[in-house]
Amino acid sequence: MKANGYYNHPRFPLEAGCGLIEEDSIAFTSDSGKTTETPSFPLEIFPKAIRDIIEALEEYENYNVDFTSASFLTVFAAAMGNTWSVRFMTGWVSRPIIYMVLVGSPSCGKTPPLQQAVAPLLKLDGEYDMIYCKEMETYRRWERMSAKQREKHSLPEEMKMPQRKCHVVVDSTVEALIGALRDNPRGVLIYKDEIDSLLSNFNRYNSSDEGYFLSLFSGTPFKYSRKSNNEHIFLANPYCSIIGTTQPGRLGEQFGGKRMMNGFSSRFLKVYPEIDKMPSWNDTAMPDSVLEEWERIIRKVVAATPSTDQEGKATSIELLFSQEAKLRVIQWKDEVNNKAYAETDSDAVRALCGKLETYLVRFCLVIQIMHCICGESGMDKIEPGTAELAIRLTEYFRNMESRIAPEIETGILDNRFTELLGNLRDSFTTAEAVREALQLGISESSVKRFLRNGGRGFVKKKSHGYYRKI
């Protein structure tokens, strides 16, 4: 596979470009210090068959290329699920888990490309549901029979209740998700047109909801107990990707504050293209073959079945890095990502650097399988060209985070306010906060404004003059 671009989109140097710096207005700048254009999605990561689909959707439907590309990338990864994995180091085996958010103003065209991307998986789910309903009908009929009746109709003495197979989950409760993961060991995609309907439910019913999604990102085994029926579920290899949309004005609430500091925000890749007008309409119909080809590709991915172990359990098809590809990834880490980490005091930037390393390895896997499914490469290892393309994609998301940062920085505490909260008790008064703030060089008016605004998500008012940390 060659890494040279099929499209000549503007390229940014492989320098970390994330501008999350406390107390500064955040600007998206190039190495020369000049303001640059919004980054363009590196379409060359896709094989030609998928590029042609994205290009056709732009031509006929006026879909934004960034929204379409990010949606196709995430849905393809979800179709892969647990079928493939990649080993970068002895103890580092990664699967293609992606958390993605499309960001844009109302009516800017976020939803249509996402719907088209997910459509093949939803169609498959519809087919699975028809099979499930027939199986449940048979099971219910068996359940009503006596032992003699079952023997008469040549039915087994024992019958397991059918499990509902699916690729897409829309119910955002953790309990529903865990049930879907148990019944679908290949993995699922949480699809939310408005991501807020997912994020706003966190901690609504259970204080640990957000923690489950932090863990799910890593795909590490965990146990879940359903108190309602005393059921204990163990997920050895949970796979869950997430995709949805949101508006710029909601980013601070959804990804700022504590979610910026605990690494929740950096787990979500964000796509926020420059759009200043509504999508136009086209009187020319797009050929049916365009979306039929996308469905064919997704069905081919889903049809791939991994081998099984001695116990009959499915094991992923594991890819390794070629030596040249691994050296290229290590070079990126040493020369680009480590530099970005060392040059900032921001915990938010450092969290982003860590997650970009995770995503880089996952991108290598997804890109390699994409090109394999479309007949452009092999499946035995991560090739050098794949690593190069994955680096370009990773830097696109780093640069996009710089564009996102001004929208969510209202939820980020600078060092002084972080220290202030650390010095205060869990419950405190305005007078106590002012006294501590003055010692840190924060003016009385600033700390009162900080408290009045809810401490950027870290403070809740109990009563007049009394607050508590959350």
Secondary structure, 3 states (H helix, E strand, C coil): CCCCCCCCCCCCCCCCCCCCCCCCCCCCECCCCCECCCCCCCHHHCCHHHHHHHHHHHHHHCCCHHHHHHHHHHHHHHHHHHHEEEEEECCEEECCCCEEEEECCCCCCCHHHHHHHHHHHHHHHHHHHHHHHHHHHHHHHHHHCCHHHHHHCCCCCCCCCCCCCCCEECCCCHHHHHHHHHHCCCCEEEEEEECHHHHCCCCCCCCCHHHHHHHHHHCCCEEEEECCCCEEEEECCCCEEEEEEECHHHHHHHHCCHHHHCCHHHHEEEECCCCCCCCCCCCCCCCHHHHHHHHHHHHHHHHCCCCECCCCCECCEEEEECHHHHHHHHHHHHHHHHHHHHCCCCHHHHHHHHHHHHHHHHHHHHHHHHHHHCCCCCCCEECHHHHHHHHHHHHHHHHHHHHHHHHHHHHCCCHHHHHHHHHCCCEEEHHHHHHHHHHCCCCHHHHHHHHHCHHHHCEEEEECCEEEEC
